[in-house]
Amino acid sequence: MTYQQTLDYLYSQLPMFHRIGSAAYKANLDNTIAICNLLNNPQNKFKSIHVAGTNGKGSTSHMIASILQSSGLKVGLYTSPHLKDFRERIRVNGKMISQKFIIDFVEKYEKEFAKIQPSFFEWTVGLAFDYFSKQKVDMAVIEVGLGGRLDSTNVIHPVVSVITNISYDHQNLLGNTLRKIAGEKAGIIKPRVPVIIGETQSEVKDVFVNKVKKAKSHIYFADEYYRVVNHKQSYKDKLRLIVDVKGKNGKFTYKNLQCELPGLYQKKNILTVLKTIDVLKQKKYPISERSVRNGISNVIKQTGLQGRWQLLSKRPLTIADTGHNEAGIKEVLSQIKLTPHKNLHFVLGMVNDKDISKILSLLPKSATYYFCRASIPRALDQNELALSAKIFGLKGKIYPSVKKALKVAEGSAKTNDLIFIGGSTFVVAEAL
């Protein structure tokens, strides 16, 4: 098989959540365990860090990986979904997995895997674990795909578990209350494995505390240890922060900490990352302050992360961001308000298996909307999106594709306007 034939097989033969939604979700770990057994349990042959959460887990995973790379470690990084290239999901020291490895893996295990009937994600997890094992990585940062407890990645026994935050997303699979969602995310907590929680949320804090007590482990709420006391942000520059250790007023641990990801919402993720690094240092991993600074400052260069408040053009200012649930959109809208512009042009597309009313109710009525549809089966029809948006006073025109919507927006926007592209990871992927 060629590489393209291999990808066609993976996309066409296997149920893929990000394309078709909940029909591809497997509510147990049986297939993943069977795959790992077939591969001689590669997940047990390398150290790992497990990262879950509703928002920020991708950025957090990339920053941790970048810091560990800066410390001289050989670092695997598994994330999802990809934006442009399937190989983005599996990297070692920022370099994507080779096409040849993917082709050889699929050809070798295709018949055995067919007996297991895995989903696309289960296949990919097996591929990643096998690759990291053969690459002999010192550490692999593994991002949860969906939820935690029943996610295919939840067969690892990590050095540290990280949960960034809890918000409403995938309620049809994870539960319709924050406490139920938190319970699913808390499923990655393992016996005697320390866990870092990014944000202290009173409604769900005890869910994590009780789980940790049963696991006889330690829990750290990052925002109870660190706080951002000053920041400076520009859409065309790095985010600059001063971070203080809580309770030690005046003693700054990180002055002029620079982050290559300019979104202000990265403030929360950086605190999570810093506390995770503290715990790794307690475990005798040799991570210097210089490595922390370098890793956060060069996270895009070192890991290839895309789609986080990403600048696509300066004239007119054009920015894309993958924030797609209620909490993520709130952060995006806060950032838009802080970004100098005259008129806002919003290229918007969404998926068809979510309650979009809360998100639409948040969006500014003053913007001009370009309603579109990403080219995946799971995408919400652009006409339906426009009708729903009209209920909330959002006005705009309908386009059959992201490419067409963006082209019209670029033609309509004046030099000092802002074009924002978002609402779905897949809309951003096509814009890139």
BASELO-586919 format. One record per residue: residue in one letter; x, y, z of N, C-alpha, C in turn. Coordinates in steps of 0.05 Angstrom, whole numbers, padded with zeros to 5 digits, always signed. Example, Ala and Ser with C-alpha at 12.3 -4.5 7.8 and 13.67 -1.06 7.14 Angstrom:
# residues 2
A+00264-00114+00156+00246-00090+00156+00264-00066+00156;S+00257-00045+00142+00273-00021+00143+00258+00001+00157;
# end
This chain:
# residues 432
M+00017-00024+00000+00000+00000+00000+00017+00025+00000;T+00008+00046-00014+00020+00072-00011+00011+00085+00015;Y+00023+00108+00022+00015+00122+00046-00015+00131+00043;Q-00022+00142+00020-00049+00151+00016-00069+00128+00017;Q-00062+00105+00006-00080+00082+00008-00083+00073+00037;T-00061+00075+00052-00062+00067+00081-00081+00086+00096;L-00079+00112+00091-00097+00131+00104-00126+00127+00095;D-00130+00121+00069-00157+00116+00059-00169+00092+00074;Y-00153+00072+00079-00162+00048+00094-00170+00056+00122;L-00153+00071+00135-00159+00079+00163-00184+00096+00165;Y-00187+00115+00146-00210+00132+00146-00236+00118+00138;S-00234+00100+00119-00258+00089+00108-00268+00063+00122;Q-00249+00048+00132-00256+00022+00144-00262+00024+00174;L-00252+00044+00187-00255+00045+00216-00274+00067+00225;P-00291+00062+00244-00309+00083+00254-00292+00105+00267;M-00296+00130+00258-00279+00152+00267-00297+00173+00280;F-00293+00177+00306-00310+00194+00322-00310+00223+00311;H-00287+00233+00304-00287+00261+00295-00301+00265+00268;R-00306+00244+00254-00321+00247+00229-00351+00241+00233;I-00357+00219+00247-00385+00210+00249-00397+00213+00277;G-00381+00220+00297-00392+00225+00323-00395+00200+00341;S-00416+00200+00358-00418+00180+00379-00420+00151+00369;A-00428+00147+00344-00429+00120+00333-00402+00106+00334;A-00381+00122+00335-00354+00110+00335-00342+00107+00363;Y-00357+00115+00383-00347+00115+00411-00352+00088+00423;K-00330+00076+00433-00332+00050+00447-00332+00054+00477;A-00353+00045+00490-00356+00051+00519-00342+00030+00536;N-00320+00020+00528-00303+00002+00544-00275+00002+00533;L-00257-00011+00547-00229-00012+00539-00221-00039+00527;D-00241-00056+00521-00235-00083+00512-00218-00084+00487;N-00226-00068+00467-00211-00068+00442-00182-00059+00446;T-00179-00037+00461-00153-00027+00466-00135-00047+00480;I-00146-00060+00500-00131-00081+00515-00123-00103+00496;A-00142-00112+00479-00136-00133+00459-00114-00124+00440;I-00115-00099+00431-00094-00089+00413-00067-00088+00428;C-00067-00078+00452-00042-00077+00467-00030-00104+00472;N-00047-00124+00478-00037-00151+00481-00025-00162+00455;L-00038-00156+00433-00028-00164+00407+00000-00152+00401;L+00003-00127+00410+00028-00113+00406+00049-00118+00428;N+00043-00137+00445+00061-00143+00468+00063-00120+00488;N+00041-00107+00492+00037-00086+00513+00059-00064+00512;P+00061-00050+00490+00082-00029+00487+00078-00006+00507;Q+00054-00002+00517+00048+00020+00536+00063+00017+00562;N+00072-00007+00568+00087-00013+00593+00117-00009+00589;K+00126-00002+00566+00155-00001+00560+00166+00028+00559;F+00149+00047+00567+00159+00075+00569+00144+00089+00591;K+00157+00110+00602+00144+00127+00622+00124+00145+00608;S+00103+00154+00623+00083+00171+00610+00071+00191+00629;I+00059+00212+00617+00043+00232+00631+00016+00232+00617;H-00005+00230+00632-00032+00228+00621-00046+00255+00625;V-00057+00267+00604-00070+00293+00606-00099+00292+00596;A-00117+00299+00614-00146+00300+00608-00156+00328+00613;G-00182+00332+00608-00194+00358+00613-00212+00367+00590;T-00230+00385+00596-00248+00394+00575-00234+00414+00555;N-00221+00433+00566-00206+00453+00549-00177+00455+00558;G-00160+00460+00539-00132+00465+00546-00114+00441+00548;K-00125+00417+00544-00108+00393+00548-00087+00391+00525;G-00095+00400+00501-00076+00399+00479-00052+00418+00483;S-00059+00444+00490-00038+00463+00495-00020+00455+00518;T-00033+00444+00540-00018+00435+00563+00001+00412+00556;S-00009+00393+00541+00007+00370+00532+00031+00379+00516;H+00027+00398+00498+00049+00407+00481+00070+00423+00497;M+00061+00439+00516+00080+00454+00533+00096+00435+00550;I+00084+00415+00563+00099+00396+00579+00119+00382+00562;A+00110+00373+00538+00129+00359+00520+00152+00376+00512;S+00147+00402+00506+00167+00420+00498+00188+00425+00520;I+00178+00428+00545+00196+00431+00568+00214+00407+00572;L+00203+00383+00569+00218+00359+00573+00239+00356+00550;Q+00231+00364+00526+00250+00364+00503+00274+00383+00510;S+00267+00407+00521+00287+00426+00528+00306+00416+00550;S+00296+00396+00565+00312+00384+00586+00330+00362+00576;G+00329+00357+00550+00346+00336+00538+00334+00309+00537;L+00308+00306+00543+00295+00280+00542+00285+00274+00514;K+00283+00249+00507+00270+00240+00482+00240+00237+00489;V+00223+00253+00477+00195+00256+00486+00175+00249+00464;G+00158+00230+00470+00136+00223+00452+00112+00241+00459;L+00096+00248+00439+00073+00265+00443+00050+00254+00426;Y+00028+00246+00440+00004+00235+00427-00019+00254+00432;T-00030+00266+00411-00053+00284+00414-00074+00279+00392;S-00097+00290+00395-00118+00287+00374-00138+00311+00377;P-00153+00317+00356-00150+00307+00329-00127+00321+00314;H-00120+00312+00290-00101+00327+00275-00115+00349+00259;L-00100+00369+00250-00112+00391+00235-00107+00387+00205;K-00082+00383+00197-00076+00381+00169-00065+00353+00161;D-00049+00341+00178-00035+00316+00171-00040+00296+00194;F-00049+00272+00187-00054+00251+00206-00030+00247+00225;R-00006+00251+00214+00019+00246+00230+00023+00266+00252;E+00008+00288+00252+00010+00307+00275+00004+00294+00302;R-00012+00273+00301-00021+00259+00325+00001+00246+00341;I+00022+00238+00326+00043+00221+00338+00070+00233+00332;R+00084+00244+00352+00110+00257+00347+00130+00247+00368;V+00155+00249+00360+00177+00245+00379+00196+00269+00376;N+00200+00284+00398+00215+00309+00398+00205+00327+00376;G+00179+00329+00372+00167+00347+00353+00166+00337+00325;K+00180+00316+00319+00181+00305+00291+00158+00285+00288;M+00142+00288+00267+00120+00270+00262+00129+00242+00255;I+00113+00222+00263+00118+00194+00256+00121+00192+00225;S+00138+00173+00216+00143+00171+00188+00120+00157+00173;Q+00117+00164+00148+00097+00150+00132+00103+00120+00130;K+00128+00113+00128+00136+00085+00125+00127+00069+00150;F+00131+00080+00174+00123+00066+00198+00093+00060+00198;I+00077+00079+00189+00048+00076+00189+00041+00054+00168;I+00052+00056+00145+00046+00036+00124+00054+00008+00133;D+00078+00005+00144+00087-00021+00154+00069-00032+00176;F+00061-00014+00194+00045-00022+00217+00018-00033+00208;V+00005-00017+00190-00021-00025+00179-00020-00052+00164;E+00000-00055+00147+00003-00079+00132+00008-00103+00150;K+00024-00099+00171+00031-00121+00189+00007-00130+00206;Y-00010-00111+00215-00031-00119+00235-00059-00117+00224;E-00062-00111+00199-00089-00107+00187-00108-00131+00192;K-00098-00155+00187-00115-00179+00190-00122-00184+00219;E-00102-00182+00237-00107-00187+00265-00126-00166+00277;F-00122-00140+00269-00139-00119+00279-00167-00122+00269;A-00171-00133+00245-00197-00136+00234-00214-00155+00252;K-00201-00174+00265-00215-00192+00283-00225-00177+00308;I-00210-00157+00316-00217-00141+00340-00239-00121+00333;Q-00239-00112+00308-00258-00091+00299-00256-00065+00315;P-00232-00053+00315-00228-00029+00330-00239-00004+00316;S-00241+00017+00331-00248+00043+00320-00222+00055+00309;F-00225+00077+00295-00201+00092+00285-00183+00100+00308;F-00196+00110+00329-00180+00120+00352-00165+00097+00366;E-00178+00074+00369-00165+00051+00381-00141+00042+00365;W-00144+00042+00339-00122+00035+00320-00099+00055+00325;T-00106+00080+00326-00085+00101+00328-00070+00100+00354;V-00085+00094+00376-00072+00091+00402-00052+00068+00401;G-00060+00045+00389-00041+00023+00387-00016+00030+00371;L-00021+00044+00349+00001+00054+00332+00020+00072+00347;A+00009+00091+00362+00026+00109+00378+00042+00095+00399;F+00029+00077+00414+00044+00063+00435+00066+00045+00424;D+00060+00032+00401+00081+00016+00388+00104+00033+00379;Y+00098+00056+00368+00119+00074+00358+00136+00084+00381;F+00124+00093+00402+00139+00104+00425+00157+00083+00437;S+00146+00058+00439+00162+00036+00449+00186+00031+00432;K+00182+00029+00406+00205+00024+00388+00225+00047+00386;Q+00215+00071+00391+00232+00095+00391+00247+00098+00418;K+00239+00081+00437+00252+00082+00464+00252+00111+00476;V+00228+00122+00476+00225+00149+00488+00230+00149+00518;D+00241+00171+00528+00244+00173+00557+00218+00179+00571;M+00201+00193+00557+00174+00200+00568+00155+00205+00545;A+00131+00197+00548+00110+00203+00528+00088+00218+00542;V+00080+00241+00530+00058+00256+00539+00033+00248+00523;I+00014+00236+00537-00010+00224+00524-00035+00240+00530;E-00046+00253+00509-00071+00268+00513-00095+00249+00510;V-00114+00251+00528-00139+00237+00527-00155+00246+00502;G-00168+00227+00489-00184+00235+00466-00211+00246+00475;L-00226+00231+00491-00252+00240+00500-00258+00228+00528;G-00265+00245+00547-00271+00236+00574-00246+00229+00589;G-00243+00203+00596-00220+00194+00611-00223+00165+00619;R-00243+00159+00635-00247+00133+00646-00248+00111+00624;L-00262+00116+00603-00266+00096+00581-00250+00104+00556;D-00233+00123+00558-00217+00131+00535-00196+00110+00529;S-00191+00106+00503-00172+00085+00495-00144+00089+00507;T-00137+00114+00513-00110+00119+00525-00108+00110+00554;N-00131+00103+00566-00131+00098+00595-00122+00070+00602;V-00103+00060+00587-00090+00034+00594-00062+00038+00604;I-00053+00063+00604-00026+00069+00613-00026+00073+00644;H-00002+00069+00656+00001+00075+00684+00022+00097+00686;P+00013+00122+00686+00031+00145+00683+00047+00152+00708;V+00067+00168+00704+00083+00180+00726+00066+00201+00740;V+00051+00216+00724+00034+00238+00734+00009+00239+00717;S-00014+00245+00730-00039+00250+00715-00045+00279+00717;V-00056+00291+00695-00063+00319+00695-00091+00322+00684;I-00107+00338+00698-00135+00345+00689-00137+00375+00689;T-00140+00387+00665-00139+00416+00663-00163+00430+00675;N-00187+00422+00667-00211+00435+00677-00235+00418+00669;I-00259+00427+00679-00284+00413+00672-00303+00433+00662;S-00315+00427+00638-00336+00444+00627-00355+00426+00612;Y-00376+00438+00601-00395+00422+00586-00385+00416+00558;D-00384+00391+00551-00377+00382+00524-00383+00352+00523;H-00392+00343+00500-00399+00315+00496-00417+00304+00518;Q-00437+00320+00525-00456+00312+00547-00470+00286+00540;N-00475+00280+00514-00489+00256+00507-00473+00231+00514;L-00446+00234+00518-00429+00211+00524-00418+00212+00553;L-00414+00236+00563-00400+00239+00589-00419+00246+00612;G-00444+00254+00606-00462+00262+00627-00470+00291+00624;N-00494+00298+00635-00504+00325+00631-00501+00343+00654;T-00484+00335+00674-00477+00353+00696-00446+00355+00697;L-00436+00376+00709-00407+00379+00712-00396+00357+00730;R-00411+00348+00750-00402+00327+00768-00399+00300+00753;K-00418+00295+00736-00415+00270+00720-00392+00271+00701;I-00388+00294+00688-00366+00297+00670-00339+00295+00685;A-00338+00308+00709-00314+00306+00726-00309+00277+00734;G-00329+00262+00739-00326+00233+00746-00313+00218+00724;E-00321+00224+00699-00309+00211+00676-00279+00219+00673;K-00274+00245+00675-00246+00254+00673-00229+00243+00696;A-00240+00241+00720-00226+00230+00743-00218+00201+00739;G-00230+00188+00719-00224+00160+00714-00195+00155+00706;I-00180+00176+00700-00151+00171+00693-00134+00170+00718;I-00146+00177+00741-00130+00177+00766-00124+00148+00774;K-00099+00142+00778-00089+00115+00784-00078+00113+00813;P-00078+00089+00824-00067+00085+00851-00038+00095+00853;R-00035+00112+00873-00008+00123+00881+00005+00139+00858;V-00011+00149+00840+00000+00167+00819-00011+00195+00825;P+00008+00214+00829-00001+00242+00836-00017+00254+00813;V-00036+00271+00819-00053+00284+00799-00053+00314+00803;I-00050+00328+00781-00051+00358+00781-00077+00366+00768;I-00093+00383+00783-00118+00394+00772-00112+00423+00765;G-00118+00431+00741-00111+00458+00732-00127+00480+00745;E-00153+00476+00747-00170+00497+00758-00186+00487+00782;T-00186+00501+00804-00203+00494+00827-00231+00503+00821;Q-00249+00484+00818-00277+00489+00812-00294+00477+00835;S-00307+00494+00851-00320+00486+00876-00340+00464+00871;E-00354+00465+00848-00375+00446+00842-00365+00417+00839;V-00339+00414+00831-00329+00387+00826-00304+00380+00841;K-00294+00398+00858-00269+00394+00872-00269+00367+00888;D-00291+00362+00902-00293+00339+00919-00293+00313+00903;V-00302+00314+00877-00302+00290+00860-00273+00280+00857;F-00255+00299+00853-00226+00292+00850-00214+00284+00876;V-00220+00299+00897-00209+00294+00924-00216+00266+00933;N-00242+00259+00930-00251+00232+00938-00238+00210+00922;K-00235+00214+00896-00222+00194+00879-00193+00190+00887;V-00179+00212+00893-00151+00210+00901-00148+00196+00928;K-00167+00201+00946-00166+00187+00972-00168+00156+00968;K-00186+00148+00951-00189+00119+00945-00164+00108+00932;A-00151+00125+00915-00127+00116+00901-00102+00118+00918;K-00104+00129+00942-00082+00133+00961-00059+00148+00947;S-00067+00170+00934-00047+00186+00919-00047+00215+00931;H-00035+00233+00915-00033+00261+00923-00046+00278+00902;I-00059+00299+00910-00073+00317+00891-00062+00346+00895;Y-00058+00359+00872-00048+00387+00873-00066+00404+00855;F-00078+00425+00866-00093+00443+00850-00074+00466+00842;A-00068+00468+00816-00047+00485+00807-00051+00514+00815;D-00077+00523+00813-00082+00552+00819-00082+00558+00849;E-00078+00537+00865-00074+00542+00894-00044+00545+00901;Y-00027+00539+00882+00002+00542+00885+00014+00565+00870;Y+00003+00571+00847+00014+00592+00830-00008+00612+00823;R+00000+00636+00816-00019+00656+00805-00003+00674+00786;V-00018+00683+00766-00006+00703+00747-00012+00731+00759;V+00009+00746+00765+00005+00772+00777+00008+00795+00757;N+00018+00789+00733+00019+00809+00712+00022+00795+00685;H+00012+00808+00665+00015+00796+00638+00013+00818+00617;K+00025+00812+00594+00024+00829+00571+00020+00812+00547;Q+00000+00819+00530-00007+00802+00507-00011+00819+00483;S-00002+00808+00460-00007+00820+00434-00012+00798+00414;Y-00030+00803+00395-00036+00782+00376-00012+00774+00359;K+00008+00793+00357+00031+00788+00340+00056+00782+00356;D+00053+00777+00382+00077+00774+00399+00071+00751+00419;K+00092+00744+00433+00088+00723+00454+00073+00734+00478;L+00059+00717+00492+00046+00724+00517+00068+00726+00538;R+00070+00748+00553+00090+00752+00573+00077+00753+00601;L+00088+00737+00619+00076+00734+00646+00096+00738+00668;I+00085+00747+00691+00100+00744+00716+00084+00726+00734;V+00096+00704+00742+00082+00683+00758+00093+00683+00786;D+00076+00683+00805+00083+00684+00833+00075+00658+00847;V+00091+00649+00866+00083+00627+00883+00064+00638+00904;K+00040+00626+00905+00020+00636+00924+00030+00634+00953;G+00024+00654+00969+00032+00653+00997+00061+00663+01002;K+00075+00670+00980+00102+00680+00982+00103+00707+00968;N+00088+00726+00977+00086+00752+00964+00113+00765+00959;G+00116+00774+00935+00141+00787+00928+00163+00769+00917;K+00160+00743+00922+00180+00724+00912+00170+00712+00886;F+00180+00722+00865+00170+00713+00838+00187+00689+00829;T+00173+00669+00821+00188+00645+00811+00195+00650+00782;Y+00178+00663+00767+00183+00667+00739+00177+00695+00731;K+00197+00712+00728+00193+00739+00717+00197+00738+00687;N+00180+00753+00673+00182+00754+00643+00182+00726+00631;L+00163+00710+00639+00160+00683+00627+00145+00688+00601;Q+00156+00678+00579+00145+00682+00552+00133+00657+00541;C+00109+00659+00530+00095+00636+00518+00091+00641+00488;E+00099+00623+00471+00096+00626+00442+00066+00625+00434;L+00049+00614+00451+00020+00614+00446+00008+00640+00458;P-00001+00659+00441-00008+00685+00451-00035+00688+00465;G-00052+00668+00463-00079+00670+00475-00078+00674+00505;L-00094+00693+00515-00093+00699+00544-00103+00675+00560;Y-00119+00658+00548-00129+00634+00563-00106+00615+00570;Q-00082+00619+00557-00059+00602+00564-00049+00607+00592;K-00058+00629+00604-00049+00634+00632-00057+00611+00650;K-00081+00600+00647-00090+00578+00663-00073+00553+00657;N-00068+00548+00631-00053+00524+00624-00025+00525+00634;I-00013+00549+00634+00015+00552+00643+00017+00545+00673;L-00002+00553+00689-00001+00546+00718-00002+00515+00721;T-00019+00502+00705-00021+00473+00705+00005+00460+00698;V+00018+00471+00677+00044+00461+00668+00065+00464+00690;L+00066+00488+00702+00087+00493+00722+00084+00474+00746;K+00059+00469+00755+00056+00451+00777+00063+00422+00769;T+00056+00414+00745+00064+00388+00735+00094+00385+00735;I+00108+00405+00727+00138+00404+00727+00148+00402+00755;D+00136+00416+00774+00144+00414+00803+00142+00385+00812;V+00121+00371+00805+00117+00344+00814+00138+00325+00800;L+00143+00330+00775+00164+00315+00761+00192+00319+00774;K+00197+00344+00782+00223+00349+00795+00224+00335+00822;Q+00201+00333+00836+00201+00317+00861+00208+00288+00856;K+00202+00279+00832+00208+00252+00824+00236+00249+00811;K+00252+00270+00816+00280+00270+00808+00285+00273+00778;Y+00265+00283+00763+00271+00290+00735+00286+00317+00735;P+00309+00317+00721+00326+00341+00721+00316+00363+00703;I+00298+00380+00712+00286+00400+00695+00294+00428+00707;S+00309+00443+00693+00318+00469+00703+00298+00491+00696;E+00302+00514+00709+00285+00537+00702+00289+00545+00673;R+00314+00543+00664+00320+00550+00636+00304+00532+00617;S+00302+00506+00623+00287+00488+00606+00257+00495+00606;V+00247+00503+00629+00219+00511+00631+00214+00535+00613;R+00231+00555+00616+00228+00579+00601+00230+00574+00571;N+00250+00559+00563+00255+00553+00535+00232+00536+00523;G+00222+00517+00539+00200+00499+00530+00175+00514+00525;I+00167+00532+00543+00143+00548+00540+00146+00569+00518;S+00169+00581+00517+00174+00602+00497+00175+00592+00469;N+00182+00566+00465+00186+00555+00438+00168+00531+00433;V+00144+00531+00445+00127+00507+00444+00118+00502+00415;I+00112+00522+00399+00104+00517+00372+00127+00507+00355;K+00150+00520+00358+00174+00511+00343+00181+00482+00349;Q+00179+00475+00375+00189+00448+00384+00168+00426+00381;T+00143+00432+00380+00122+00411+00379+00104+00413+00355;G+00104+00436+00341+00087+00439+00317+00058+00444+00323;L+00051+00453+00347+00023+00459+00354+00011+00480+00336;Q-00013+00476+00328-00027+00495+00311-00056+00500+00322;G-00068+00522+00312-00096+00527+00317-00103+00540+00343;R-00083+00550+00358-00089+00563+00383-00083+00593+00380;W-00105+00608+00376-00103+00637+00371-00081+00642+00350;Q-00084+00628+00328-00063+00628+00307-00067+00650+00287;L-00047+00666+00284-00047+00689+00265-00043+00678+00237;L-00063+00683+00219-00061+00674+00192-00054+00697+00173;S-00062+00721+00180-00056+00745+00164-00058+00770+00181;K-00042+00790+00174-00043+00815+00189-00060+00837+00176;R-00065+00835+00150-00080+00856+00135-00099+00842+00116;P-00125+00838+00122-00136+00844+00149-00127+00823+00169;L-00128+00831+00194-00121+00813+00216-00139+00789+00215;T-00127+00765+00212-00142+00740+00209-00132+00720+00229;I-00149+00710+00247-00141+00693+00269-00159+00668+00270;A-00148+00645+00275-00163+00620+00278-00158+00608+00306;D-00179+00596+00317-00176+00583+00343-00196+00560+00345;T-00186+00538+00356-00201+00513+00357-00221+00511+00380;G-00223+00532+00397-00242+00532+00419-00270+00527+00408;H-00284+00507+00418-00310+00499+00405-00332+00492+00425;N-00327+00492+00451-00349+00488+00470-00354+00514+00485;E-00374+00513+00503-00382+00538+00516-00359+00552+00530;A-00344+00538+00546-00321+00550+00560-00300+00560+00541;G-00294+00544+00520-00274+00552+00501-00282+00577+00485;I-00307+00579+00477-00317+00602+00463-00317+00627+00480;K-00323+00624+00506-00321+00647+00524-00293+00659+00525;E-00273+00641+00526-00245+00650+00526-00238+00664+00500;V-00247+00653+00478-00242+00665+00451-00255+00692+00449;L-00280+00695+00459-00293+00721+00457-00280+00742+00474;S-00270+00734+00497-00255+00752+00514-00230+00762+00500;Q-00217+00744+00485-00193+00751+00470-00200+00770+00447;I-00222+00765+00434-00231+00782+00411-00235+00811+00421;K-00248+00813+00444-00253+00840+00455-00228+00856+00460;L-00206+00841+00468-00181+00854+00474-00164+00859+00449;T-00173+00849+00426-00158+00852+00401-00167+00876+00385;P-00150+00896+00380-00159+00920+00366-00170+00914+00338;H-00194+00923+00333-00206+00920+00306-00230+00938+00304;K-00239+00943+00279-00263+00959+00275-00287+00941+00272;N-00289+00925+00252-00311+00907+00248-00302+00878+00250;L-00320+00861+00261-00313+00833+00264-00327+00816+00243;H-00312+00800+00229-00323+00781+00209-00318+00753+00220;F-00339+00738+00224-00337+00712+00238-00344+00689+00219;V-00324+00674+00211-00328+00650+00195-00334+00627+00214;L-00359+00617+00213-00369+00599+00234-00380+00573+00222;G-00371+00551+00233-00382+00525+00227-00382+00508+00252;M-00401+00489+00255-00403+00473+00279-00409+00444+00272;V-00410+00427+00293-00417+00399+00288-00446+00393+00295;N-00456+00371+00286-00485+00366+00288-00494+00350+00312;D-00476+00343+00330-00483+00326+00353-00480+00340+00379;K-00481+00367+00379-00479+00382+00403-00501+00402+00406;D-00508+00409+00430-00527+00431+00435-00512+00457+00430;I-00519+00470+00408-00504+00495+00401-00517+00520+00411;S-00540+00518+00424-00555+00542+00432-00540+00559+00452;K-00526+00546+00471-00511+00562+00491-00488+00577+00478;I-00475+00565+00459-00453+00578+00445-00464+00601+00428;L-00485+00597+00413-00497+00618+00396-00506+00641+00413;S-00516+00636+00437-00526+00657+00454-00503+00675+00464;L-00479+00665+00463-00455+00681+00472-00444+00699+00450;L-00448+00692+00425-00435+00705+00403-00445+00734+00399;P-00427+00752+00391-00435+00780+00388-00454+00785+00364;K-00475+00799+00369-00495+00805+00348-00485+00826+00328;S-00464+00840+00335-00454+00861+00318-00436+00851+00296;A-00427+00825+00298-00409+00814+00278-00424+00806+00252;T-00409+00805+00230-00420+00794+00205-00412+00765+00203;Y-00431+00747+00200-00426+00718+00200-00425+00706+00172;Y-00407+00687+00170-00404+00672+00145-00408+00642+00153;F-00433+00633+00151-00440+00606+00160-00431+00586+00140;C-00417+00565+00149-00405+00546+00130-00405+00518+00143;R-00396+00499+00127-00397+00471+00135-00370+00458+00128;A-00357+00446+00148-00332+00432+00143-00339+00406+00128;S-00320+00396+00112-00326+00372+00095-00322+00346+00110;I-00338+00342+00131-00339+00317+00146-00368+00310+00151;P-00375+00284+00152-00403+00277+00156-00416+00288+00181;R-00399+00293+00202-00409+00302+00227-00415+00332+00228;A-00407+00346+00207-00411+00376+00207-00440+00383+00205;L-00448+00404+00219-00475+00414+00218-00480+00429+00192;D-00502+00423+00179-00509+00436+00154-00510+00466+00158;Q-00498+00480+00139-00495+00509+00141-00522+00524+00142;N-00542+00512+00129-00569+00525+00129-00582+00522+00157;E-00579+00498+00169-00589+00494+00196-00575+00513+00216;L-00548+00516+00213-00533+00533+00230-00543+00562+00228;A-00548+00571+00204-00557+00598+00199-00585+00603+00211;L-00602+00583+00209-00629+00585+00220-00628+00587+00251;S-00611+00570+00263-00608+00570+00292-00596+00597+00301;A-00576+00606+00286-00563+00631+00293-00582+00655+00292;K-00601+00654+00273-00620+00676+00269-00637+00680+00294;I-00643+00658+00307-00659+00659+00332-00645+00677+00353;F-00618+00677+00352-00603+00692+00372-00594+00719+00360;G-00605+00727+00338-00599+00753+00327-00573+00755+00313;L-00562+00733+00304-00537+00733+00289-00543+00733+00259;K-00531+00752+00245-00537+00756+00217-00513+00750+00199;G-00519+00738+00176-00497+00733+00157-00507+00718+00133;K-00489+00708+00117-00496+00693+00093-00485+00664+00095;I-00495+00647+00078-00490+00619+00079-00471+00611+00056;Y-00452+00593+00063-00432+00584+00043-00429+00554+00045;P-00424+00541+00022-00423+00511+00022-00397+00500+00033;S-00377+00517+00036-00351+00507+00046-00337+00528+00062;V-00317+00519+00078-00301+00537+00094-00285+00555+00075;K-00274+00543+00054-00257+00558+00035-00272+00581+00023;K-00297+00576+00014-00313+00596+00002-00320+00618+00022;A-00328+00611+00046-00335+00630+00067-00311+00648+00073;L-00288+00636+00076-00264+00652+00082-00256+00671+00060;K-00259+00661+00035-00253+00678+00012-00270+00703+00011;V-00296+00699+00016-00315+00722+00016-00309+00741+00039;A-00303+00729+00062-00296+00746+00086-00271+00763+00080;E-00251+00751+00068-00227+00765+00061-00232+00788+00041;G-00251+00783+00023-00258+00804+00003-00274+00826+00015;S-00289+00820+00037-00307+00840+00049-00293+00856+00071;A-00274+00845+00084-00261+00858+00107-00243+00881+00098;K-00245+00903+00114-00227+00925+00110-00200+00920+00125;T-00181+00936+00119-00154+00932+00130-00153+00931+00161;N-00170+00947+00174-00170+00948+00203-00192+00931+00216;D-00203+00913+00200-00223+00894+00211-00209+00869+00222;L-00225+00852+00235-00216+00826+00245-00232+00804+00233;I-00219+00784+00220-00233+00760+00212-00226+00738+00232;F-00246+00727+00244-00241+00704+00262-00254+00679+00251;I-00239+00657+00252-00248+00631+00241-00250+00611+00264;G-00273+00599+00268-00276+00581+00291-00303+00567+00292;G-00309+00557+00316-00334+00543+00321-00330+00513+00321;S-00309+00504+00307-00304+00475+00305-00275+00471+00297;T-00263+00451+00308-00235+00444+00301-00232+00440+00271;F-00253+00429+00259-00251+00421+00231-00254+00445+00212;V-00267+00466+00221-00268+00491+00206-00240+00503+00206;V-00227+00503+00229-00200+00514+00231-00181+00497+00214;A-00184+00471+00215-00166+00453+00199-00167+00460+00170;E-00192+00465+00160-00195+00471+00131-00185+00499+00125;A-00187+00518+00144-00177+00545+00139-00147+00545+00138;L-00134+00527+00153-00105+00526+00153-00094+00513+00128;
# end
